[in-house]
Amino acid sequence: MQFDIGPQYKKDDPFKASARLHQSHFRAEVLRVDFDEYGSRLIKKDGKALLNYYDGLNVWESLRKRYPKYSKNRDANMLRSEHIPFNLFSPLITNQTLALTIVEKVFHIRCKRITSIELEFAPKPIEKYLNDGTAFDVYIEYLNAENELYGIGIEVKYTELDYPLKDRERKSVEDQNSRYWELTRTSGLFNDPNASVLGSDPLRQIWRNHLLGLSMIEQGDINHFSSIILFPNGNEHFNNVIPKYRSLLMEKSQVRACTYEDFISAIEGNKETVKWKKYLIDRYIF
């Protein structure tokens, strides 16, 4: 039985159109199930059956530990990025050796031991930190050679670009006395801690995620923080905006870019790990 690739969306930018078509092919030809509205969306029963996720290596278990209930956007939409952290990072939770390899070879961060990996993580209570909804898609804590506790916050993107300022963020971005700007100034890490471009649409999310890590340093949770933005190489938006953000920093190594291609190429291990690597290539690389 053949399954239809399904409708595409005419207003997609070129990269998103290619990604949507790729996910539509994967659904029709690999998963061999029907579509819902667009070719890149699973019908409800298949979303509930977790077909948006790799079946193995702790992926389903990590998902249900963090999100016990079904979500249409996360579990049925193959194009949105919400599901991707689980497919990429859940296997690392139970494989310390591979996790260390990824952190050192791909993120270029030297560490002695990884102490925890959390998916969809924000420190609590939020009032002590940024007092908003900012969270890391993936958060990794590790010990350096001197046994100091360091943190890595990872933002996972797929086809996303920037987004317009939302009402709940507006006060924090526009008020120069807000927590955002206070942290920016006290961190001592920015060339111009009052640069309004930090709150602009292209840079704001990178800034917020960076600030969340800096707030954890301020609270004494960790000694040092690195922010990673993980995205496909074909997403030119992040290829362009990450260097712009880094140019605003005194210590540029605190914010780093990483592509899916580099992440996946570093995966190595036994037969099951190689099978997972092949899934990631087939699923996300085009």
C-alpha positions as semicolon CSV with decimal commas, in nm:
position;residue;x (nm);y (nm);z (nm)
1;M;0,000;0,000;0,000
2;Q;0,132;0,343;-0,096
3;F;0,085;0,645;0,127
4;D;0,037;0,995;-0,013
5;I;0,307;1,255;0,053
6;G;0,023;1,494;0,132
7;P;-0,031;1,869;0,090
8;Q;0,255;2,115;0,142
9;Y;0,230;2,480;0,255
10;K;0,280;2,740;-0,018
11;K;0,396;3,018;0,218
12;D;0,694;2,823;0,354
13;D;1,036;2,978;0,297
14;P;1,265;2,760;0,080
15;F;1,437;2,576;0,366
16;K;1,113;2,510;0,554
17;A;0,949;2,389;0,231
18;S;1,235;2,140;0,182
19;A;1,213;2,025;0,545
20;R;0,835;1,983;0,526
21;L;0,866;1,778;0,208
22;H;1,139;1,566;0,366
23;Q;0,923;1,494;0,672
24;S;0,627;1,417;0,445
25;H;0,836;1,160;0,258
26;F;0,958;1,009;0,585
27;R;0,602;0,972;0,713
28;A;0,474;0,822;0,386
29;E;0,770;0,600;0,296
30;V;0,933;0,505;0,627
31;L;0,655;0,526;0,885
32;R;0,396;0,432;0,621
33;V;0,103;0,609;0,789
34;D;-0,155;0,868;0,685
35;F;-0,126;1,247;0,718
36;D;-0,341;1,504;0,896
37;E;-0,397;1,830;0,703
38;Y;-0,036;1,861;0,584
39;G;0,202;1,586;0,479
40;S;0,429;1,658;0,775
41;R;0,161;1,596;1,037
42;L;0,061;1,264;1,191
43;I;-0,298;1,173;1,262
44;K;-0,390;1,162;1,631
45;K;-0,363;0,786;1,682
46;D;-0,015;0,776;1,530
47;G;0,098;1,076;1,733
48;K;-0,029;0,903;2,046
49;A;0,158;0,590;1,938
50;L;0,479;0,803;1,953
51;L;0,567;0,761;1,586
52;N;0,731;1,105;1,598
53;Y;1,006;0,954;1,815
54;Y;1,281;0,697;1,786
55;D;1,169;0,364;1,930
56;G;1,458;0,272;2,158
57;L;1,755;0,397;2,361
58;N;1,547;0,567;2,632
59;V;1,363;0,807;2,396
60;W;1,004;0,710;2,478
61;E;1,087;0,679;2,847
62;S;1,240;1,028;2,861
63;L;0,946;1,178;2,678
64;R;0,685;1,029;2,907
65;K;0,887;1,114;3,218
66;R;0,886;1,479;3,115
67;Y;0,547;1,489;2,940
68;P;0,307;1,214;3,053
69;K;0,027;1,333;2,823
70;Y;-0,018;1,368;2,448
71;S;0,032;1,705;2,277
72;K;-0,070;1,753;1,916
73;N;0,196;2,017;1,844
74;R;0,477;1,819;2,001
75;D;0,379;1,460;1,923
76;A;0,203;1,485;1,586
77;N;0,377;1,772;1,406
78;M;0,692;1,629;1,249
79;L;0,813;1,973;1,138
80;R;0,814;2,155;1,473
81;S;1,127;2,128;1,683
82;E;0,965;2,036;2,019
83;H;1,009;1,663;1,969
84;I;1,367;1,680;1,842
85;P;1,553;1,718;2,177
86;F;1,411;1,383;2,283
87;N;1,528;1,209;1,965
88;L;1,875;1,363;1,985
89;F;1,954;1,362;2,356
90;S;1,755;1,092;2,537
91;P;2,010;0,822;2,441
92;L;2,289;1,030;2,597
93;I;2,118;1,015;2,938
94;T;2,193;0,643;2,962
95;N;2,527;0,651;2,777
96;Q;2,786;0,856;2,965
97;T;3,065;0,764;2,723
98;L;2,877;0,891;2,418
99;A;2,757;1,198;2,608
100;L;3,118;1,289;2,689
101;T;3,215;1,234;2,324
102;I;2,944;1,472;2,202
103;V;3,028;1,740;2,458
104;E;3,400;1,728;2,384
105;K;3,412;1,659;2,008
106;V;3,105;1,853;1,897
107;F;3,058;2,126;2,157
108;H;3,438;2,163;2,210
109;I;3,395;2,165;2,587
110;R;3,635;1,967;2,805
111;C;3,473;1,792;3,098
112;K;3,567;1,529;3,354
113;R;3,222;1,382;3,419
114;I;2,864;1,462;3,322
115;T;2,648;1,474;3,633
116;S;2,304;1,524;3,475
117;I;2,116;1,571;3,148
118;E;1,768;1,725;3,167
119;L;1,519;1,780;2,884
120;E;1,297;2,088;2,883
121;F;1,458;2,229;3,196
122;A;1,424;2,558;3,383
123;P;1,564;2,621;3,733
124;K;1,309;2,688;4,005
125;P;1,166;2,892;4,159
126;I;1,158;3,105;3,845
127;E;1,140;3,423;4,055
128;K;1,504;3,373;4,152
129;Y;1,617;3,357;3,791
130;L;1,451;3,541;3,498
131;N;1,096;3,522;3,635
132;D;0,957;3,425;3,294
133;G;0,901;3,117;3,080
134;T;1,258;3,082;2,949
135;A;1,379;2,721;2,955
136;F;1,653;2,511;2,799
137;D;1,551;2,243;2,551
138;V;1,840;2,043;2,698
139;Y;2,047;2,118;3,006
140;I;2,373;1,938;3,082
141;E;2,568;1,974;3,406
142;Y;2,925;1,850;3,431
143;L;3,239;1,867;3,640
144;N;3,555;2,018;3,495
145;A;3,907;1,897;3,577
146;E;3,904;2,098;3,902
147;N;3,567;1,946;4,006
148;E;3,383;2,273;3,953
149;L;3,020;2,243;3,846
150;Y;2,955;2,383;3,497
151;G;2,636;2,405;3,293
152;I;2,544;2,385;2,922
153;G;2,209;2,515;2,799
154;I;2,106;2,390;2,456
155;E;1,841;2,541;2,230
156;V;1,732;2,301;1,954
157;K;1,596;2,456;1,635
158;Y;1,477;2,308;1,306
159;T;1,306;2,541;1,058
160;E;1,237;2,823;1,306
161;L;1,349;3,179;1,244
162;D;1,310;3,478;1,476
163;Y;0,973;3,579;1,619
164;P;0,807;3,911;1,702
165;L;0,807;4,050;2,054
166;K;0,526;3,904;2,263
167;D;0,332;4,093;2,528
168;R;0,468;3,884;2,815
169;E;0,826;3,971;2,713
170;R;0,770;4,333;2,624
171;K;0,819;4,483;2,971
172;S;1,141;4,289;3,033
173;V;1,284;4,391;2,695
174;E;1,175;4,755;2,695
175;D;1,238;4,836;3,063
176;Q;1,609;4,908;3,109
177;N;1,571;4,829;3,481
178;S;1,429;4,481;3,420
179;R;1,594;4,157;3,528
180;Y;1,715;4,102;3,169
181;W;1,911;4,425;3,155
182;E;2,029;4,406;3,516
183;L;2,190;4,067;3,448
184;T;2,336;4,189;3,119
185;R;2,508;4,476;3,298
186;T;2,627;4,289;3,608
187;S;2,763;3,992;3,411
188;G;3,048;4,199;3,270
189;L;3,039;3,986;2,953
190;F;2,897;4,228;2,697
191;N;3,087;4,491;2,500
192;D;2,793;4,728;2,542
193;P;2,553;4,601;2,812
194;N;2,292;4,855;2,705
195;A;2,288;4,761;2,335
196;S;1,922;4,762;2,230
197;V;1,996;4,510;1,952
198;L;2,005;4,237;2,220
199;G;1,628;4,264;2,250
200;S;1,568;4,265;1,874
201;D;1,369;3,988;1,705
202;P;1,673;3,808;1,556
203;L;1,877;3,801;1,880
204;R;1,625;3,804;2,164
205;Q;1,586;3,430;2,216
206;I;1,962;3,370;2,209
207;W;1,999;3,650;2,464
208;R;1,728;3,511;2,693
209;N;1,876;3,163;2,698
210;H;2,220;3,307;2,767
211;L;2,079;3,517;3,050
212;L;1,909;3,216;3,208
213;G;2,247;3,048;3,238
214;L;2,404;3,366;3,374
215;S;2,129;3,385;3,635
216;M;2,223;3,032;3,748
217;I;2,582;3,150;3,798
218;E;2,456;3,449;3,995
219;Q;2,251;3,219;4,220
220;G;2,553;3,000;4,285
221;D;2,408;2,692;4,111
222;I;2,705;2,659;3,873
223;N;3,048;2,815;3,827
224;H;3,039;2,866;3,450
225;F;2,787;2,845;3,168
226;S;2,793;2,776;2,794
227;S;2,500;2,830;2,558
228;I;2,467;2,607;2,250
229;I;2,227;2,665;1,959
230;L;2,179;2,340;1,767
231;F;2,025;2,363;1,419
232;P;2,047;2,211;1,068
233;N;2,319;2,359;0,852
234;G;2,058;2,464;0,595
235;N;1,891;2,703;0,840
236;E;2,068;3,019;0,725
237;H;1,896;3,233;0,988
238;F;2,099;3,083;1,272
239;N;2,413;3,065;1,062
240;N;2,383;3,443;1,036
241;V;2,253;3,557;1,376
242;I;2,479;3,355;1,605
243;P;2,797;3,531;1,482
244;K;2,615;3,863;1,526
245;Y;2,532;3,778;1,886
246;R;2,883;3,652;1,958
247;S;3,025;3,981;1,824
248;L;2,851;4,155;2,117
249;L;3,035;3,943;2,376
250;M;3,372;3,988;2,541
251;E;3,395;3,611;2,602
252;K;3,266;3,472;2,274
253;S;3,310;3,106;2,371
254;Q;3,010;3,130;2,605
255;V;2,774;3,108;2,307
256;R;2,837;2,851;2,034
257;A;2,672;2,719;1,719
258;C;2,642;2,350;1,642
259;T;2,478;2,182;1,343
260;Y;2,275;1,862;1,332
261;E;2,526;1,737;1,079
262;D;2,820;1,772;1,318
263;F;2,623;1,630;1,611
264;I;2,506;1,321;1,424
265;S;2,843;1,254;1,258
266;A;3,006;1,223;1,603
267;I;2,773;0,944;1,717
268;E;2,953;0,613;1,754
269;G;2,901;0,290;1,943
270;N;2,737;-0,050;1,922
271;K;2,486;-0,184;1,670
272;E;2,187;-0,020;1,838
273;T;2,364;0,317;1,852
274;V;2,450;0,292;1,481
275;K;2,085;0,211;1,409
276;W;1,979;0,525;1,597
277;K;2,238;0,730;1,407
278;K;2,096;0,608;1,077
279;Y;1,746;0,705;1,193
280;L;1,865;1,058;1,271
281;I;2,030;1,091;0,929
282;D;1,724;0,960;0,748
283;R;1,491;1,173;0,958
284;Y;1,662;1,512;0,965
285;I;1,942;1,537;0,709
286;F;1,846;1,631;0,352
